[in-house]
Amino acid sequence: QALILSSPLLGLLLPVPFWNRVIGRMLCWVAPRTRFKTHINPRNMTRDPQFLERRLSDPLLLRSVTARWFFAMRDALAAAHRDADRITCPVLALQGMLDRTVDPAAVGRYLDKLPTTDKTLWTYPDGVHELFQDADW
């Protein structure tokens, strides 16, 4: 009936070194489960010190991705943009403008592609990635 997006991965802002992409592409064929560190700064996830502490102490938190996951994510990202014209329901997108994991500008470009006229972008100038886990939410 409707779609709500929170800090959607519609563009990757986190830089991935060229050699990691080259080596990762080769490893997709021979060792797709090879893991690479994400280099995501945990402080980009939230400004709430309690949530950050819980996140940093979570033993199940993955700090790496597989080569296969990375390239599957890139394919899914391309498909999301390619198939944007299929979304006709109302859309609300929420985006922190200080997010350094996903590209904050990408969500606006994505919304421009949608054929629905009922689309809204709420931006949070001081928001980082985990908007629902932020101190002022």
N, C-alpha and C positions, 0 to 999 in steps of 0.2 A: 504493500500500500504506500510506503514511503521509505526513504533511505536517509539514514543519519550517518555521517562520516566524522570521525574524530581523529585528527592528525593523520589523514590517510596517506599511505605510501603510493603517491602518484608521481613522485620524482624523488630521486635519492640525492640528498645534499652531502652526505658523508662521503668523503673522497675515498675511492678504491684505487690504490696504485696500479699503474699500467701493468707492471710485471705480475702482480697478483692476478689480474684478469687473464693474462696470457697463460700463466702456469695453471690457473684454475680451469681454464677452458680445456687444456690438455688433460688435466686430472679428471675431468668429467668423463672421459673415455676409459681411463685405466684405473682410477681410484676415486670414484665420485664421492665417497664418504670422507675424504680428506678434509680436515677442519682448518679454517682460517680465523684468526682473531677478528672481531668486529671493530675494535677501536672506538666503540660507542662510549662517550663520556656519560657515566651514570648521573652526573649532575645536570645533564640535558633532559633527563626524564622528568624531574620534578624539582620544585624549589622547597617542597615540604620536607624538613629534616627528618621527621619520623618515618615518612614513607621511604625516603632515601636510605635510611638506616636499615629498614626491613628489606629493601631491595638488595642492598649490598651484602646482607647476611644470608640471603636466600641461597641454599645450596643447590637448588634446582635451576637457578638462573643461568642460562647459556650465554657465554661470552665469546662464542665462536659460531660460525655457520659452515655448512659443508659446501664444497665446490658445486655440487648438484643443486643445492638449495639456492645459491646465489644466482645461477644462470636460469633456474626455473622462475625465480622472482623477477628477473629482468624480462623474461618472456611474458609473464603474467602482467607486468607493468605495461608492456607494449600492447598486449591484448586489451587491457582496460581502456587505453587511449583509443585504440582502433575501433572498439565496439561501443564507445561512449554514446553513439547515436541510438543505441537500443534502450537507454534508460529514459523512460517517459514518466515515471512517478515523481512526486515532489521530493526534493533533495534539500537537506540541511547539512552544511559542512562547518565544522568547528576547527580552527587552526590557530595554534600559538605561533606568533611571529618571531619568537626567539628559538624556535625548534631548529636544532642543528643535525637532526637525524634525517628527517624527510624535508623536502624543499617546500617551504611555506608558500612560495609563489605558484607551485604546480597545481594546487587545488583550484585556484582561480582560473587558470588556463583550462583545467579539466571541466569546470562548470560551464565555461564558455562553449564547450563542444556539445553539451547536452541539449537535446531538442525541447525538453520540458521548459515551460515558462515559469514554473513554480520551483525556483531554486534560490537558496539563500546561503551566503557565506558570512559566518560570524568569526571575526578575528580577535585575538587577544594579544595586545601589543607586548605584554610582559610574559606571555605564556610560553612554556616549553612543550615537550612532547606529550607527556601524560597529563592532559588537561583535567581529567577527572580525579587525579591524585595530587593536584596542586594545592598549595596552602590556601589560596583565596577562592577555590572552587566552592 
